[in-house]
Amino acid sequence: MVNTFSRSLSRKRIMSNDGMVIGTLKNILVDLESGQVIDLIVRPDPTFDVTGYRVDGDRLLIPFEAVKDIKDYIVVDRYASRSSA
């Protein structure tokens, strides 16, 4: 994946690889020791069903490993985004 500055990600829409709008990026969670991005913190779209996903209050947590592409939208694999718990 190409390097991207975090400021360019602010308020980007999150979309699944099958075309479903998931929500809007609010923040990212980073491991400060390794510098690795852990999760995307997303404000879910009102039409998106968050059942089966990790949720913290009114925010949806999507593992960074689910990210497939970052351009006009952040594209994620919707099934890899789901919680395994």
Chimera marker file (.cmm) of the C-alpha trace (Angstrom):
<marker_set name="trace">
<marker id="1" x="0.000" y="0.000" z="0.000" r="1" g="1" b="0" radius="0.5"/>
<marker id="2" x="1.218" y="3.500" z="-0.810" r="1" g="1" b="0" radius="0.5"/>
<marker id="3" x="2.156" y="5.787" z="2.098" r="1" g="1" b="0" radius="0.5"/>
<marker id="4" x="-0.609" y="8.218" z="3.051" r="1" g="1" b="0" radius="0.5"/>
<marker id="5" x="-0.522" y="11.142" z="5.483" r="1" g="1" b="0" radius="0.5"/>
<marker id="6" x="-3.068" y="10.813" z="8.282" r="1" g="1" b="0" radius="0.5"/>
<marker id="7" x="-4.338" y="14.373" z="7.735" r="1" g="1" b="0" radius="0.5"/>
<marker id="8" x="-5.455" y="13.360" z="4.229" r="1" g="1" b="0" radius="0.5"/>
<marker id="9" x="-7.645" y="10.639" z="5.776" r="1" g="1" b="0" radius="0.5"/>
<marker id="10" x="-9.663" y="12.995" z="7.958" r="1" g="1" b="0" radius="0.5"/>
<marker id="11" x="-13.408" y="12.572" z="7.341" r="1" g="1" b="0" radius="0.5"/>
<marker id="12" x="-12.901" y="10.115" z="4.477" r="1" g="1" b="0" radius="0.5"/>
<marker id="13" x="-15.833" y="7.819" z="3.772" r="1" g="1" b="0" radius="0.5"/>
<marker id="14" x="-15.367" y="4.127" z="4.459" r="1" g="1" b="0" radius="0.5"/>
<marker id="15" x="-16.811" y="1.740" z="1.870" r="1" g="1" b="0" radius="0.5"/>
<marker id="16" x="-16.784" y="-2.046" z="1.695" r="1" g="1" b="0" radius="0.5"/>
<marker id="17" x="-15.266" y="-3.821" z="-1.294" r="1" g="1" b="0" radius="0.5"/>
<marker id="18" x="-18.817" y="-4.812" z="-2.310" r="1" g="1" b="0" radius="0.5"/>
<marker id="19" x="-19.950" y="-1.158" z="-2.516" r="1" g="1" b="0" radius="0.5"/>
<marker id="20" x="-21.697" y="-0.719" z="0.857" r="1" g="1" b="0" radius="0.5"/>
<marker id="21" x="-21.141" y="2.629" z="2.629" r="1" g="1" b="0" radius="0.5"/>
<marker id="22" x="-19.960" y="1.848" z="6.161" r="1" g="1" b="0" radius="0.5"/>
<marker id="23" x="-19.382" y="5.327" z="7.571" r="1" g="1" b="0" radius="0.5"/>
<marker id="24" x="-16.892" y="8.162" z="8.027" r="1" g="1" b="0" radius="0.5"/>
<marker id="25" x="-13.387" y="7.956" z="9.468" r="1" g="1" b="0" radius="0.5"/>
<marker id="26" x="-13.172" y="9.791" z="12.793" r="1" g="1" b="0" radius="0.5"/>
<marker id="27" x="-9.734" y="8.730" z="14.026" r="1" g="1" b="0" radius="0.5"/>
<marker id="28" x="-7.111" y="6.001" z="13.927" r="1" g="1" b="0" radius="0.5"/>
<marker id="29" x="-5.683" y="3.863" z="16.721" r="1" g="1" b="0" radius="0.5"/>
<marker id="30" x="-1.881" y="3.472" z="16.557" r="1" g="1" b="0" radius="0.5"/>
<marker id="31" x="0.528" y="1.290" z="18.556" r="1" g="1" b="0" radius="0.5"/>
<marker id="32" x="2.970" y="3.959" z="19.755" r="1" g="1" b="0" radius="0.5"/>
<marker id="33" x="5.822" y="1.479" z="20.243" r="1" g="1" b="0" radius="0.5"/>
<marker id="34" x="5.730" y="-0.011" z="16.743" r="1" g="1" b="0" radius="0.5"/>
<marker id="35" x="4.033" y="2.854" z="14.874" r="1" g="1" b="0" radius="0.5"/>
<marker id="36" x="1.588" y="0.382" z="13.313" r="1" g="1" b="0" radius="0.5"/>
<marker id="37" x="-2.013" y="1.431" z="12.701" r="1" g="1" b="0" radius="0.5"/>
<marker id="38" x="-4.230" y="-0.955" z="14.673" r="1" g="1" b="0" radius="0.5"/>
<marker id="39" x="-7.814" y="0.179" z="13.992" r="1" g="1" b="0" radius="0.5"/>
<marker id="40" x="-9.840" y="2.714" z="12.077" r="1" g="1" b="0" radius="0.5"/>
<marker id="41" x="-12.360" y="4.457" z="14.339" r="1" g="1" b="0" radius="0.5"/>
<marker id="42" x="-15.476" y="5.048" z="12.252" r="1" g="1" b="0" radius="0.5"/>
<marker id="43" x="-18.750" y="6.906" z="12.746" r="1" g="1" b="0" radius="0.5"/>
<marker id="44" x="-21.113" y="4.367" z="11.150" r="1" g="1" b="0" radius="0.5"/>
<marker id="45" x="-23.592" y="5.444" z="8.501" r="1" g="1" b="0" radius="0.5"/>
<marker id="46" x="-27.156" y="5.355" z="9.930" r="1" g="1" b="0" radius="0.5"/>
<marker id="47" x="-28.116" y="2.738" z="7.310" r="1" g="1" b="0" radius="0.5"/>
<marker id="48" x="-25.217" y="0.396" z="8.183" r="1" g="1" b="0" radius="0.5"/>
<marker id="49" x="-25.997" y="-2.584" z="10.444" r="1" g="1" b="0" radius="0.5"/>
<marker id="50" x="-23.136" y="-2.852" z="12.980" r="1" g="1" b="0" radius="0.5"/>
<marker id="51" x="-24.225" y="-6.295" z="14.229" r="1" g="1" b="0" radius="0.5"/>
<marker id="52" x="-21.167" y="-8.555" z="14.416" r="1" g="1" b="0" radius="0.5"/>
<marker id="53" x="-18.672" y="-5.680" z="14.368" r="1" g="1" b="0" radius="0.5"/>
<marker id="54" x="-16.561" y="-4.321" z="17.232" r="1" g="1" b="0" radius="0.5"/>
<marker id="55" x="-18.310" y="-1.251" z="18.605" r="1" g="1" b="0" radius="0.5"/>
<marker id="56" x="-17.132" y="1.204" z="21.267" r="1" g="1" b="0" radius="0.5"/>
<marker id="57" x="-20.033" y="3.437" z="22.246" r="1" g="1" b="0" radius="0.5"/>
<marker id="58" x="-21.237" y="5.038" z="19.032" r="1" g="1" b="0" radius="0.5"/>
<marker id="59" x="-18.029" y="4.229" z="17.129" r="1" g="1" b="0" radius="0.5"/>
<marker id="60" x="-17.205" y="1.240" z="14.961" r="1" g="1" b="0" radius="0.5"/>
<marker id="61" x="-13.684" y="-0.242" z="15.151" r="1" g="1" b="0" radius="0.5"/>
<marker id="62" x="-12.348" y="-1.692" z="11.895" r="1" g="1" b="0" radius="0.5"/>
<marker id="63" x="-8.991" y="-3.501" z="11.966" r="1" g="1" b="0" radius="0.5"/>
<marker id="64" x="-6.442" y="-1.892" z="9.673" r="1" g="1" b="0" radius="0.5"/>
<marker id="65" x="-5.729" y="-5.310" z="8.111" r="1" g="1" b="0" radius="0.5"/>
<marker id="66" x="-9.161" y="-5.065" z="6.453" r="1" g="1" b="0" radius="0.5"/>
<marker id="67" x="-8.099" y="-1.980" z="4.428" r="1" g="1" b="0" radius="0.5"/>
<marker id="68" x="-7.739" y="-2.827" z="0.744" r="1" g="1" b="0" radius="0.5"/>
<marker id="69" x="-7.310" y="0.611" z="-0.845" r="1" g="1" b="0" radius="0.5"/>
<marker id="70" x="-7.214" y="4.312" z="0.009" r="1" g="1" b="0" radius="0.5"/>
<marker id="71" x="-8.229" y="6.780" z="-2.692" r="1" g="1" b="0" radius="0.5"/>
<marker id="72" x="-11.469" y="8.774" z="-2.805" r="1" g="1" b="0" radius="0.5"/>
<marker id="73" x="-12.828" y="6.278" z="-0.259" r="1" g="1" b="0" radius="0.5"/>
<marker id="74" x="-11.124" y="3.965" z="2.194" r="1" g="1" b="0" radius="0.5"/>
<marker id="75" x="-12.111" y="0.543" z="0.879" r="1" g="1" b="0" radius="0.5"/>
<marker id="76" x="-12.238" y="-2.319" z="3.370" r="1" g="1" b="0" radius="0.5"/>
<marker id="77" x="-13.061" y="-5.999" z="3.162" r="1" g="1" b="0" radius="0.5"/>
<marker id="78" x="-16.426" y="-6.041" z="4.960" r="1" g="1" b="0" radius="0.5"/>
<marker id="79" x="-16.042" y="-9.632" z="6.141" r="1" g="1" b="0" radius="0.5"/>
<marker id="80" x="-12.470" y="-9.149" z="7.408" r="1" g="1" b="0" radius="0.5"/>
<marker id="81" x="-13.821" y="-6.123" z="9.327" r="1" g="1" b="0" radius="0.5"/>
<marker id="82" x="-16.187" y="-8.250" z="11.383" r="1" g="1" b="0" radius="0.5"/>
<marker id="83" x="-15.344" y="-9.306" z="14.913" r="1" g="1" b="0" radius="0.5"/>
<marker id="84" x="-14.344" y="-12.927" z="15.307" r="1" g="1" b="0" radius="0.5"/>
<marker id="85" x="-15.562" y="-12.912" z="18.900" r="1" g="1" b="0" radius="0.5"/>
<link id1="1" id2="2" r="1" g="1" b="0" radius="0.2"/>
<link id1="2" id2="3" r="1" g="1" b="0" radius="0.2"/>
<link id1="3" id2="4" r="1" g="1" b="0" radius="0.2"/>
<link id1="4" id2="5" r="1" g="1" b="0" radius="0.2"/>
<link id1="5" id2="6" r="1" g="1" b="0" radius="0.2"/>
<link id1="6" id2="7" r="1" g="1" b="0" radius="0.2"/>
<link id1="7" id2="8" r="1" g="1" b="0" radius="0.2"/>
<link id1="8" id2="9" r="1" g="1" b="0" radius="0.2"/>
<link id1="9" id2="10" r="1" g="1" b="0" radius="0.2"/>
<link id1="10" id2="11" r="1" g="1" b="0" radius="0.2"/>
<link id1="11" id2="12" r="1" g="1" b="0" radius="0.2"/>
<link id1="12" id2="13" r="1" g="1" b="0" radius="0.2"/>
<link id1="13" id2="14" r="1" g="1" b="0" radius="0.2"/>
<link id1="14" id2="15" r="1" g="1" b="0" radius="0.2"/>
<link id1="15" id2="16" r="1" g="1" b="0" radius="0.2"/>
<link id1="16" id2="17" r="1" g="1" b="0" radius="0.2"/>
<link id1="17" id2="18" r="1" g="1" b="0" radius="0.2"/>
<link id1="18" id2="19" r="1" g="1" b="0" radius="0.2"/>
<link id1="19" id2="20" r="1" g="1" b="0" radius="0.2"/>
<link id1="20" id2="21" r="1" g="1" b="0" radius="0.2"/>
<link id1="21" id2="22" r="1" g="1" b="0" radius="0.2"/>
<link id1="22" id2="23" r="1" g="1" b="0" radius="0.2"/>
<link id1="23" id2="24" r="1" g="1" b="0" radius="0.2"/>
<link id1="24" id2="25" r="1" g="1" b="0" radius="0.2"/>
<link id1="25" id2="26" r="1" g="1" b="0" radius="0.2"/>
<link id1="26" id2="27" r="1" g="1" b="0" radius="0.2"/>
<link id1="27" id2="28" r="1" g="1" b="0" radius="0.2"/>
<link id1="28" id2="29" r="1" g="1" b="0" radius="0.2"/>
<link id1="29" id2="30" r="1" g="1" b="0" radius="0.2"/>
<link id1="30" id2="31" r="1" g="1" b="0" radius="0.2"/>
<link id1="31" id2="32" r="1" g="1" b="0" radius="0.2"/>
<link id1="32" id2="33" r="1" g="1" b="0" radius="0.2"/>
<link id1="33" id2="34" r="1" g="1" b="0" radius="0.2"/>
<link id1="34" id2="35" r="1" g="1" b="0" radius="0.2"/>
<link id1="35" id2="36" r="1" g="1" b="0" radius="0.2"/>
<link id1="36" id2="37" r="1" g="1" b="0" radius="0.2"/>
<link id1="37" id2="38" r="1" g="1" b="0" radius="0.2"/>
<link id1="38" id2="39" r="1" g="1" b="0" radius="0.2"/>
<link id1="39" id2="40" r="1" g="1" b="0" radius="0.2"/>
<link id1="40" id2="41" r="1" g="1" b="0" radius="0.2"/>
<link id1="41" id2="42" r="1" g="1" b="0" radius="0.2"/>
<link id1="42" id2="43" r="1" g="1" b="0" radius="0.2"/>
<link id1="43" id2="44" r="1" g="1" b="0" radius="0.2"/>
<link id1="44" id2="45" r="1" g="1" b="0" radius="0.2"/>
<link id1="45" id2="46" r="1" g="1" b="0" radius="0.2"/>
<link id1="46" id2="47" r="1" g="1" b="0" radius="0.2"/>
<link id1="47" id2="48" r="1" g="1" b="0" radius="0.2"/>
<link id1="48" id2="49" r="1" g="1" b="0" radius="0.2"/>
<link id1="49" id2="50" r="1" g="1" b="0" radius="0.2"/>
<link id1="50" id2="51" r="1" g="1" b="0" radius="0.2"/>
<link id1="51" id2="52" r="1" g="1" b="0" radius="0.2"/>
<link id1="52" id2="53" r="1" g="1" b="0" radius="0.2"/>
<link id1="53" id2="54" r="1" g="1" b="0" radius="0.2"/>
<link id1="54" id2="55" r="1" g="1" b="0" radius="0.2"/>
<link id1="55" id2="56" r="1" g="1" b="0" radius="0.2"/>
<link id1="56" id2="57" r="1" g="1" b="0" radius="0.2"/>
<link id1="57" id2="58" r="1" g="1" b="0" radius="0.2"/>
<link id1="58" id2="59" r="1" g="1" b="0" radius="0.2"/>
<link id1="59" id2="60" r="1" g="1" b="0" radius="0.2"/>
<link id1="60" id2="61" r="1" g="1" b="0" radius="0.2"/>
<link id1="61" id2="62" r="1" g="1" b="0" radius="0.2"/>
<link id1="62" id2="63" r="1" g="1" b="0" radius="0.2"/>
<link id1="63" id2="64" r="1" g="1" b="0" radius="0.2"/>
<link id1="64" id2="65" r="1" g="1" b="0" radius="0.2"/>
<link id1="65" id2="66" r="1" g="1" b="0" radius="0.2"/>
<link id1="66" id2="67" r="1" g="1" b="0" radius="0.2"/>
<link id1="67" id2="68" r="1" g="1" b="0" radius="0.2"/>
<link id1="68" id2="69" r="1" g="1" b="0" radius="0.2"/>
<link id1="69" id2="70" r="1" g="1" b="0" radius="0.2"/>
<link id1="70" id2="71" r="1" g="1" b="0" radius="0.2"/>
<link id1="71" id2="72" r="1" g="1" b="0" radius="0.2"/>
<link id1="72" id2="73" r="1" g="1" b="0" radius="0.2"/>
<link id1="73" id2="74" r="1" g="1" b="0" radius="0.2"/>
<link id1="74" id2="75" r="1" g="1" b="0" radius="0.2"/>
<link id1="75" id2="76" r="1" g="1" b="0" radius="0.2"/>
<link id1="76" id2="77" r="1" g="1" b="0" radius="0.2"/>
<link id1="77" id2="78" r="1" g="1" b="0" radius="0.2"/>
<link id1="78" id2="79" r="1" g="1" b="0" radius="0.2"/>
<link id1="79" id2="80" r="1" g="1" b="0" radius="0.2"/>
<link id1="80" id2="81" r="1" g="1" b="0" radius="0.2"/>
<link id1="81" id2="82" r="1" g="1" b="0" radius="0.2"/>
<link id1="82" id2="83" r="1" g="1" b="0" radius="0.2"/>
<link id1="83" id2="84" r="1" g="1" b="0" radius="0.2"/>
<link id1="84" id2="85" r="1" g="1" b="0" radius="0.2"/>
</marker_set>
